[in-house]
Amino acid sequence: MERTVLERFPAGGPRGSWPAEEFAAARRAEGIHATVIQDIRTDEFLVVKAGA
């Protein structure tokens, strides 16, 4: 499965802050199948869209 990265967020955000999850939720509200994954190598959360 191919994925497109929509946005990147640093993993070290303030406690209680979930910007990647909020961004993904907003994309889902627009009808885009977005999910959050963590890239351990870069220490980032990636919001990705599944594609063909």
LOFI-937236 format. One record per atom (N, C-alpha, C): atom name; x, y, z. Coordinates in Angstrom, 2 decimals, always signed. Layout:
BEGIN
+------+---------+---------+---------+
| atom |      xx |      yy |      zz |
+------+---------+---------+---------+
|   CA |       X |       Y |       Z |
...
+------+---------+---------+---------+
This chain:
BEGIN
+------+---------+---------+---------+
| atom |      xx |      yy |      zz |
+------+---------+---------+---------+
|    N |   +0.83 |   -1.18 |   +0.00 |
|   CA |   +0.00 |   +0.00 |   +0.00 |
|    C |   +0.88 |   +1.24 |   +0.00 |
|    N |   +0.54 |   +2.17 |   -0.85 |
|   CA |   +1.28 |   +3.42 |   -0.94 |
|    C |   +0.65 |   +4.45 |   +0.00 |
|    N |   +1.49 |   +5.27 |   +0.63 |
|   CA |   +1.00 |   +6.32 |   +1.54 |
|    C |   +1.59 |   +7.66 |   +1.13 |
|    N |   +0.81 |   +8.69 |   +1.33 |
|   CA |   +1.26 |  +10.06 |   +1.08 |
|    C |   +1.32 |  +10.78 |   +2.42 |
|    N |   +2.45 |  +11.40 |   +2.71 |
|   CA |   +2.59 |  +12.17 |   +3.94 |
|    C |   +1.95 |  +13.52 |   +3.73 |
|    N |   +0.94 |  +13.83 |   +4.54 |
|   CA |   +0.25 |  +15.11 |   +4.46 |
|    C |   +0.93 |  +16.19 |   +5.30 |
|    N |   +1.45 |  +15.77 |   +6.45 |
|   CA |   +2.08 |  +16.74 |   +7.37 |
|    C |   +2.98 |  +16.00 |   +8.35 |
|    N |   +3.98 |  +16.69 |   +8.87 |
|   CA |   +4.91 |  +16.14 |   +9.87 |
|    C |   +4.86 |  +17.00 |  +11.12 |
|    N |   +4.92 |  +16.34 |  +12.29 |
|   CA |   +4.90 |  +17.05 |  +13.57 |
|    C |   +6.00 |  +16.47 |  +14.45 |
|    N |   +6.75 |  +17.31 |  +15.17 |
|   CA |   +7.78 |  +16.79 |  +16.08 |
|    C |   +7.14 |  +15.99 |  +17.20 |
|    N |   +7.81 |  +14.92 |  +17.59 |
|   CA |   +7.28 |  +14.05 |  +18.64 |
|    C |   +7.40 |  +14.69 |  +20.02 |
|    N |   +8.21 |  +15.68 |  +20.19 |
|   CA |   +8.45 |  +16.28 |  +21.49 |
|    C |   +7.57 |  +17.48 |  +21.81 |
|    N |   +6.31 |  +17.43 |  +21.44 |
|   CA |   +5.41 |  +18.55 |  +21.71 |
|    C |   +5.07 |  +18.68 |  +23.18 |
|    N |   +4.41 |  +19.77 |  +23.55 |
|   CA |   +4.03 |  +19.98 |  +24.95 |
|    C |   +3.09 |  +18.88 |  +25.46 |
|    N |   +3.19 |  +18.56 |  +26.72 |
|   CA |   +2.35 |  +17.53 |  +27.32 |
|    C |   +0.87 |  +17.90 |  +27.15 |
|    N |   +0.07 |  +16.93 |  +26.71 |
|   CA |   -1.35 |  +17.15 |  +26.51 |
|    C |   -1.70 |  +17.77 |  +25.17 |
|    N |   -0.69 |  +18.03 |  +24.34 |
|   CA |   -0.90 |  +18.59 |  +23.02 |
|    C |   -0.82 |  +17.48 |  +21.98 |
|    N |   -1.80 |  +17.40 |  +21.11 |
|   CA |   -1.85 |  +16.34 |  +20.10 |
|    C |   -2.05 |  +16.94 |  +18.71 |
|    N |   -1.14 |  +17.77 |  +18.22 |
|   CA |   -1.37 |  +18.45 |  +16.94 |
|    C |   -1.51 |  +17.50 |  +15.75 |
|    N |   -0.78 |  +16.40 |  +15.75 |
|   CA |   -0.90 |  +15.45 |  +14.64 |
|    C |   -2.28 |  +14.81 |  +14.63 |
|    N |   -2.77 |  +14.41 |  +15.80 |
|   CA |   -4.11 |  +13.81 |  +15.89 |
|    C |   -5.19 |  +14.81 |  +15.50 |
|    N |   -5.03 |  +16.07 |  +15.92 |
|   CA |   -6.00 |  +17.10 |  +15.57 |
|    C |   -6.01 |  +17.36 |  +14.07 |
|    N |   -4.83 |  +17.40 |  +13.46 |
|   CA |   -4.73 |  +17.60 |  +12.02 |
|    C |   -5.38 |  +16.44 |  +11.27 |
|    N |   -5.10 |  +15.22 |  +11.71 |
|   CA |   -5.69 |  +14.04 |  +11.07 |
|    C |   -7.21 |  +14.03 |  +11.20 |
|    N |   -7.72 |  +14.41 |  +12.36 |
|   CA |   -9.17 |  +14.47 |  +12.57 |
|    C |   -9.82 |  +15.49 |  +11.64 |
|    N |   -9.16 |  +16.61 |  +11.44 |
|   CA |   -9.69 |  +17.63 |  +10.53 |
|    C |   -9.72 |  +17.10 |   +9.10 |
|    N |   -8.69 |  +16.35 |   +8.70 |
|   CA |   -8.68 |  +15.78 |   +7.35 |
|    C |   -9.79 |  +14.73 |   +7.20 |
|    N |   -9.98 |  +13.92 |   +8.24 |
|   CA |  -11.06 |  +12.93 |   +8.19 |
|    C |  -12.42 |  +13.60 |   +8.07 |
|    N |  -12.59 |  +14.74 |   +8.73 |
|   CA |  -13.85 |  +15.49 |   +8.63 |
|    C |  -14.07 |  +16.00 |   +7.20 |
|    N |  -12.99 |  +16.16 |   +6.45 |
|   CA |  -13.06 |  +16.57 |   +5.04 |
|    C |  -13.25 |  +15.37 |   +4.11 |
|    N |  -13.28 |  +14.17 |   +4.68 |
|   CA |  -13.46 |  +12.97 |   +3.87 |
|    C |  -12.18 |  +12.29 |   +3.41 |
|    N |  -11.05 |  +12.73 |   +3.95 |
|   CA |   -9.75 |  +12.14 |   +3.60 |
|    C |   -9.40 |  +11.08 |   +4.63 |
|    N |   -9.04 |   +9.88 |   +4.19 |
|   CA |   -8.67 |   +8.81 |   +5.11 |
|    C |   -7.24 |   +9.07 |   +5.61 |
|    N |   -7.15 |   +9.82 |   +6.72 |
|   CA |   -5.86 |  +10.19 |   +7.30 |
|    C |   -5.66 |   +9.48 |   +8.62 |
|    N |   -4.42 |   +9.08 |   +8.86 |
|   CA |   -4.07 |   +8.43 |  +10.11 |
|    C |   -2.70 |   +8.92 |  +10.56 |
|    N |   -2.37 |   +8.70 |  +11.82 |
|   CA |   -1.09 |   +9.16 |  +12.38 |
|    C |   -0.20 |   +7.95 |  +12.63 |
|    N |   +1.03 |   +8.05 |  +12.19 |
|   CA |   +2.04 |   +7.03 |  +12.49 |
|    C |   +3.27 |   +7.75 |  +13.04 |
|    N |   +4.10 |   +7.01 |  +13.77 |
|   CA |   +5.33 |   +7.60 |  +14.29 |
|    C |   +6.51 |   +7.09 |  +13.49 |
|    N |   +7.35 |   +8.01 |  +13.06 |
|   CA |   +8.60 |   +7.67 |  +12.38 |
|    C |   +9.69 |   +7.73 |  +13.44 |
|    N |  +10.10 |   +6.56 |  +13.92 |
|   CA |  +11.11 |   +6.49 |  +14.99 |
|    C |  +12.44 |   +7.08 |  +14.53 |
|    N |  +12.79 |   +6.86 |  +13.27 |
|   CA |  +14.08 |   +7.32 |  +12.75 |
|    C |  +14.21 |   +8.84 |  +12.85 |
|    N |  +13.12 |   +9.58 |  +12.55 |
|   CA |  +13.19 |  +11.04 |  +12.56 |
|    C |  +12.56 |  +11.65 |  +13.82 |
|    N |  +11.98 |  +10.82 |  +14.69 |
|   CA |  +11.31 |  +11.26 |  +15.91 |
|    C |  +10.19 |  +12.26 |  +15.57 |
|    N |   +9.37 |  +11.87 |  +14.60 |
|   CA |   +8.25 |  +12.71 |  +14.17 |
|    C |   +6.98 |  +11.87 |  +14.10 |
|    N |   +5.85 |  +12.55 |  +14.24 |
|   CA |   +4.56 |  +11.93 |  +13.94 |
|    C |   +4.19 |  +12.37 |  +12.54 |
|    N |   +3.79 |  +11.42 |  +11.71 |
|   CA |   +3.41 |  +11.70 |  +10.34 |
|    C |   +1.92 |  +11.49 |  +10.18 |
|    N |   +1.26 |  +12.44 |   +9.55 |
|   CA |   -0.14 |  +12.25 |   +9.17 |
|    C |   -0.10 |  +11.78 |   +7.72 |
|    N |   -0.61 |  +10.58 |   +7.51 |
|   CA |   -0.53 |   +9.98 |   +6.17 |
|    C |   -1.92 |   +9.69 |   +5.63 |
|    N |   -1.98 |   +9.68 |   +4.32 |
|   CA |   -3.20 |   +9.35 |   +3.59 |
|    C |   -2.91 |   +8.07 |   +2.81 |
|    N |   -3.77 |   +7.08 |   +2.98 |
|   CA |   -3.62 |   +5.82 |   +2.24 |
|    C |   -4.02 |   +6.05 |   +0.78 |
|    N |   -3.29 |   +5.44 |   -0.12 |
|   CA |   -3.60 |   +5.56 |   -1.54 |
|    C |   -3.37 |   +4.26 |   -2.25 |
|    N |   -3.74 |   +4.24 |   -3.50 |
|   CA |   -3.60 |   +3.02 |   -4.30 |
|    C |   -2.18 |   +2.86 |   -4.78 |
+------+---------+---------+---------+
